[in-house]
Amino acid sequence: MFTKSIEPNARLVADNIEGMIRELKTQFAGEIEVGGPGRAGTLIELGRIDEYRIYLRPTVLGGGKPFFSGPVPALR
């Protein structure tokens, strides 16, 4: 289900995600954080991730979305 309601200090982007990221990077100094494998996966495919900070919260295995659902990018 797609929601159209957002929190304060947020921007809803339905299309042209790459253009929005470029715009945000020119408007704001600092970091842009993305949470969750779905959102991050889109930016990984577009080659727009500069740095990965992966935080793990151990849970019972058996479900969920993989963080890298496509080819794993070159990590160092």
WOQUI-V791881 format. One record per pair of residues at least 12 apart in sequence whose C-alpha atoms are under 7 Angstrom apart, sorted by the first residue. I is the first residue (numbers start at 0). J is the second residue. Records with the same first field share a line. If there is no record, write none. Layout:
I: J ; J
This chain:
36: 64 ; 65 ; 66
40: 67 ; 68
